[in-house]
Amino acid sequence: MQISPVNIHWNYAYYFERDRYNWSLEICEPLTEKNKGLPAGHKLRWEDVSDGSLPRPQTGFHQKNTAALTTTALTSYCIAANYTMDERPKECKEKDLKVLVKESYPMFIYDLQKYGPDRSIKTTPCIGATEKDCIDHLDLHYREYAREYSEHGRRMDWSVLEKVESMAEPMPHRKCPSFG
């Protein structure tokens, strides 16, 4: 049996630092069943369970087949640049902001089994009546990022990612597709 480091990280965060985060857990069985084996003080709470409404954008993905997700990093970088930089970086100059926003819709998919291999927006909850909600959620997400960016002197530099990518390129165990 393998234990995922990500699973350990999130369990730690939920059990010991849960008040630092906004949770929206999708539970597929009654909460009473899930809580049976959990220690006192660490039970799943109703307020942490998704009510079926639109979740916050997911900014990290963990799966073996990442080919369909590689453009998400550049898309997010370019949208964040619109909120944080006076001039758009060269990697983003040719990209239409409305197209980038639509390319971000898969960030609302938490069940990656539903993620279409063609990154089709038909597979996201952001179609029809909920599309405006997705746009509003993304706007809030990037406004919060911009506030964090300015308050804490963060920097965004795509060349850092390119440098790491070029350093990893010759390594025989490299399995990730290029971000470019």
N, C-alpha and C positions, 0 to 999 in steps of 0.2 A: 504494500500500500504506500502510495506517495502522498505526502502532505504538501500542499501548495504554500509557498511563502506568502503569497497574496492573501490566502485564507487566514493564515496566522496573523498577519498584519491587521486585517479588518476585524478579526475577532478581538484582538487586543484593543483596537480603537473603540469597538462597541462596548466591551465590558469595562474598560478602565478609563476611557476618555469620551464617552458617548455624548456628554453635554457640550463638547466642543464642535459637534457637527450636526447638520440637519440630515436626518435619516429618512429614507423612503424605501423600506424593505418590501419586497414582493414575496409574500408567504403563500405557499401552495397547499397548506393544510391548516386546520384550526390552530389558533395560537396556543390553546391549552395543550395540544399534542406536542407542539414544538418546545414548550416550556417545561415539559415533564422532566427532562434530564439536565436542566440548567440549574446552577446553584442559586440560592437565595440572593437577592440584590442584583442579579444579572439576567433576570427574565426579560424576554422581548416585551416591549410596551406597545399598546395600541397606537399611541401617538407616533411611533416610529414605523408603522406599517402603512404602505401606500394605500390611498383611498381610491385608486384607479384613475386619479387625475393625472395630468401631464407631469412627468418627472422633471427634475432639473437636468440640464445637459450633462451627459457622461463624458468626462474629459480624459479618461484612461481606459484602454481596452487590454484585456489579457486573453489571448487565444493563440493557438499554434499557426493558423492560416491568417496572416496579417496582410496579404496582398491587397485585399479590398479596402483596408483601413489606412494605407500609407498616405493617401492624399489628405486625410483628416488633419494631420499635423500642419501641413502647409496652409490648408484652408483656415484653420484656427489661428495660425500665426498672422495671416493676412487680415483677418477680421479684427484681431486684437490690435494690429498696427493701426487700423482706422481709428481706434479709440485712444491710442497712446502716443502716436507719433505725428509730428507736424507734416512730414513727407513720407509717402508710402515707400517701403523698401523696394529695390529693383525686382525681387522675386514676386512682387505683388502688383506691379504697375499695370500689367495687361489683364488683370483679373477684375471682372465686374462684381461689385459688392452684392448685388441681388443674387447672382449665381452662386457666390460663395456662401451666402446665407442658406440657400437651398441645399448646397453640398454639406451643410452642417446638420441637416435634419437627422441623419443616422446617429447623432450624439444623443438622441432621445430614445434609442433602442437599448434596453437593458438585457434583453434576451438575444444574445448574438446568434442563436440558431435561426432567428428570423431575418438576419441581415442578408440581404440579397447580394450575390456575388458581383452583380453589376452596379452596386451602390444605388439601386433604384429607389427614388423617393416614394414609390408606391408601397414600400415595405416599412415606412415609418408612420408614427402617429400624426405626422404633420401634413395631412391632406384634408381638403374640404374645410369644414368649420373650425378645425383646430390649428390650421396653418398660422393664423394671426397670433394665437396663443404661443406657438413655437417661436415666432419672430419676437414676441414680447419677452419670452423667457431668455432667448439668446441675447437680446439687448440688455436685460438685467444682468445676465452672466458676465458679459463683456464690460459693462459699466462697473461692476464689482471688481473685476480684474484690473481695470484702469485705475480705480481708486487705490487698490493694493500696489499697483505699479508705481504710482506717483508718491504715495505716502511712505513707501519703503525703499525708494531709489532702485527699483528693479530695472533690469535692462533686457531688451529683446534683440538678439543678434543671430540671424539664421546661419551666419558663417560658422558659429560654434557647432551647430548640428552638422554642417557640411564637413568640418574638420574631424569630428568624431567618426563620421561615416567614412571618410577617406582613410582614417587610421585603422578602421575595422575591415576595410575592403580586402586586404591581403590575407586576413586571418582565415584559416581553413574551416573553422567552425561557424563562420558567419552565415546566418540563415535568413536574415531580414532583407526584404527587398529595399531598393533605394528609395529615398524620400524625394529625390529630384524630379 
